[in-house]
Amino acid sequence: MKRARPIVAIDGPGGAGKSTVARRLAKELGFTYLNTGAMYRALALAVSEAGIKPDDQKLEERIAPILQSLKIEFESERVLLNGRDVSSEITRPNISDLASTYSTLPSVRARMRELQRAIGKQGGVVMEGRDIGTAVFPDAELKFFLDADPAVRAERRYEELSANGATTNRDEVLRELMERDHRDSARRLAPLRRADDAIVIDTSKLTIGQVVSALKERIQGLYVPRRA
C-alpha cells in the first residue's frame, strides 16, 4: 500500500554531506529527520561506558542487555541516549570507529533496523545512513546515494572535528575515513553500497543548498511539501 507521504532514503559514505543535507531537507519538507549513524554511535558510547571492549570474546552476549534497554531519541539538533544529551560525545573519532565495528554484529543491526523501521514505517521521514535504501527500507519511495571525492570528504570531516574541539590532523582523518570506507563496504552484513534504483549525486563541488535543491526537485514530483 502506498504511503501518504514518502520515505526518503539517503545513503553514502562519511563526509558526503548526508547528515547536513538530510536535516535541512527534512525541515523544508516538514518531515521527520532520522540520523541512523547517530544511533549506532549512541550505542557505541553506551557500550564503551559499560566498560565492554570490542575484542571481548563474549561481545554480543554482553551487548545484548544494552540493546534491549536502549532508548534513542532525537529532539531538534540533540541526540538523547536514555534521556541524556550525548550530541557532542558521539562525534568523537573513537566512538565513530567503535560504531563501525559494532555495526558488523548481526544482533546490533537487527535491533537498529527494528527501531528505524518503527520510526519510519508511516512515511514522512528523511532517513540517512549506509544501508537505508538496501536493507532498512528497500521499498522506500525515493532513494539517493550521496558521494564525493575522498579528499573532499576528509576535509569536511576534519573541519567538523575541529569545530567540536577535537585535536587531529588532515592526514589522520583521511586515513581513518579510507579505513572506514573499506570496513563498511567489505562487511558481510548490510554493506555500504548503492541501491540499484538510487539516484547518485556527487557532492564534491556542490554546496549544501545545491544538493538540497536537487533532492527537493526530485521529491516534488511525488509529494508537494507543506507550506510553513
C-alpha positions in Angstrom: 0.0 0.0 0.0 1.4 3.4 -1.0 2.2 5.7 1.9 0.5 9.1 2.2 4.0 10.6 2.5 7.2 9.0 1.2 10.2 7.6 2.9 13.3 9.4 1.6 16.4 7.2 2.0 19.8 8.9 1.7 22.9 6.6 1.8 26.6 7.2 1.2 30.0 7.2 2.8 31.1 9.5 5.6 31.8 13.1 4.6 29.5 13.1 1.6 27.1 15.5 3.4 24.3 13.1 4.2 23.5 14.4 7.7 23.5 18.1 6.9 21.5 17.6 3.7 19.0 15.2 5.3 18.5 17.5 8.3 17.8 20.6 6.1 15.7 18.6 3.6 13.5 17.2 6.4 13.0 20.7 7.8 12.0 22.1 4.4 9.6 19.3 3.7 8.1 19.1 7.1 9.3 15.5 7.5 10.9 13.7 10.5 14.7 13.5 10.3 16.4 10.4 11.4 20.2 10.1 11.6 20.9 6.4 11.8 24.6 6.9 12.1 24.0 8.8 15.3 22.0 5.8 16.6 25.0 3.5 16.1 27.3 6.0 17.7 25.0 6.3 20.7 25.0 2.6 21.1 28.8 2.6 20.8 29.0 5.2 23.5 26.7 3.1 25.8 28.8 0.0 25.2 32.1 1.9 25.9 30.7 3.4 29.1 29.7 -0.1 30.2 33.4 -1.0 30.1 33.0 -3.5 27.2 35.8 -3.8 24.8 35.4 -4.6 21.0 37.7 -7.6 21.3 35.6 -9.1 24.2 35.2 -12.9 23.5 31.5 -12.7 24.5 30.8 -9.3 22.9 27.3 -10.0 21.5 26.3 -11.7 24.8 27.4 -8.7 26.8 25.9 -6.1 24.4 22.5 -7.9 24.4 21.0 -6.3 27.6 22.2 -2.8 26.4 20.5 -3.3 23.1 17.2 -4.3 24.7 17.1 -1.4 27.1 18.4 1.1 24.6 16.4 4.3 24.1 17.5 6.8 21.5 15.5 10.0 20.8 16.0 13.0 18.5 15.0 16.4 19.8 15.7 19.1 17.3 19.6 19.1 17.0 20.1 16.9 20.0 20.6 13.1 20.3 19.4 11.7 23.6 20.7 8.3 24.9 18.4 7.0 27.6 17.3 10.6 28.3 20.8 12.1 28.3 22.1 14.6 25.7 25.1 12.9 24.0 25.2 15.0 20.9 28.8 16.1 21.4 30.1 12.9 22.9 29.2 10.7 19.9 31.2 12.9 17.5 34.5 11.7 18.9 36.6 9.7 16.4 37.0 6.7 18.7 33.2 6.5 19.1 32.8 6.6 15.3 35.3 3.8 15.0 33.6 1.7 17.6 30.2 2.3 15.9 31.6 1.0 12.6 32.9 -2.1 14.5 29.7 -2.9 16.3 27.6 -2.3 13.2 29.0 -5.5 11.8 27.3 -7.6 14.6 24.0 -9.2 13.4 22.3 -8.5 16.8 23.1 -4.8 16.6 21.9 -4.4 13.0 18.7 -6.3 13.7 17.9 -4.2 16.7 18.7 -0.9 14.9 16.6 -1.9 11.9 13.7 -2.6 14.3 14.0 0.8 15.8 14.4 2.6 12.5 11.5 0.8 10.8 9.3 1.6 13.8 10.0 5.3 13.4 9.8 5.5 9.6 7.1 3.0 8.6 4.3 5.5 8.2 6.4 7.7 5.8 7.1 11.4 6.0 10.6 10.7 7.1 14.1 11.5 5.8 16.4 8.8 6.9 20.2 8.7 6.2 22.9 6.1 6.7 24.7 3.5 4.8 22.1 0.8 4.2 18.8 2.6 4.3 17.8 2.0 0.7 19.2 -1.5 0.6 18.4 -3.1 4.0 16.3 -0.9 6.2 13.7 0.4 3.7 14.3 -1.3 0.3 10.8 -0.2 -0.5 11.5 3.5 0.1 9.7 5.7 -2.5 12.8 7.8 -3.0 16.4 6.7 -2.7 19.5 8.8 -3.0 23.2 8.0 -2.8 25.5 10.9 -2.0 29.2 10.6 -2.7 32.2 12.8 -3.0 36.0 12.7 -3.7 37.7 11.2 -0.6 39.9 14.2 -0.2 36.9 16.5 -0.1 35.1 14.2 2.4 38.2 14.1 4.6 38.4 17.9 4.7 34.8 18.2 5.6 35.3 15.7 8.4 38.4 17.5 9.6 36.5 20.8 9.8 33.7 19.2 11.7 36.0 17.6 14.3 38.0 20.9 14.7 34.7 22.8 15.2 33.9 20.4 18.0 37.2 20.9 19.7 38.9 17.6 18.6 42.7 17.5 18.2 43.6 15.8 14.9 45.2 16.4 11.6 44.1 16.1 8.0 46.2 13.1 7.1 44.9 11.1 10.1 41.3 12.0 9.2 41.8 10.8 5.6 43.4 7.6 6.7 40.6 6.8 9.2 38.0 7.7 6.5 39.5 5.4 4.0 39.7 2.6 6.6 36.0 3.2 7.4 35.0 3.1 3.8 36.7 -0.3 3.3 35.3 -1.7 6.5 31.7 -0.6 5.7 31.9 -1.7 2.1 33.6 -5.1 2.8 31.4 -6.2 5.7 29.2 -9.2 5.1 26.1 -7.9 6.7 24.3 -4.9 5.0 27.5 -3.4 3.4 27.6 0.1 2.2 26.5 0.1 -1.5 24.3 2.0 -3.8 20.7 0.6 -4.3 20.1 -0.3 -7.9 17.3 2.3 -8.1 19.1 5.1 -6.1 19.8 8.5 -7.7 23.5 9.2 -7.4 24.6 12.7 -6.6 28.3 13.7 -6.4 28.5 16.5 -3.8 32.2 17.3 -4.3 31.7 20.6 -6.0 28.2 21.4 -4.7 27.1 23.5 -1.8 24.6 22.1 0.8 21.9 24.3 -0.6 22.5 23.0 -4.2 22.3 19.4 -3.0 19.1 20.0 -1.0 17.6 21.7 -4.1 18.5 18.8 -6.3 16.8 16.3 -3.9 13.7 18.5 -3.5 13.3 18.8 -7.2 13.1 15.0 -7.4 10.8 14.7 -4.4 8.3 17.3 -5.5 7.2 15.1 -8.4 5.8 12.7 -5.8 5.0 15.0 -2.8 4.2 18.7 -2.5 5.7 20.0 0.8 3.6 21.7 3.3 3.9 25.5 3.5 5.1 26.9 6.8 
